[in-house]
């Protein structure tokens, strides 16, 4: 996916209602997970990403700092995130429990 034409979200847009469900693309530009939910608002938030699984079953939730993700909108207005991590690196992180 070519992210060069996508518009980065502003700090004001980094809200749980905007980010929930966003696809997360990894270092190799493959989908590595999706945003399940967000703790907090703005630049100090933690993002819970569901990694692995199939159709949401068996996915492992991991928590990352929102600053480790680059959120943007594509040409259709859909929000997604880009990270430097691979799916395997995310799977190695500790499981998040609310």
Secondary structure, DSSP 8 states (H G I E B T S, - for coil): ---TT-EE--GGG--HHHHTT-EEE-TTSSEEEEEEEEESSGGG-EEEEEESSBTTBS-EEEEEEGGG-EEEE-TTS-EEEE-S--HHHHHHS-----
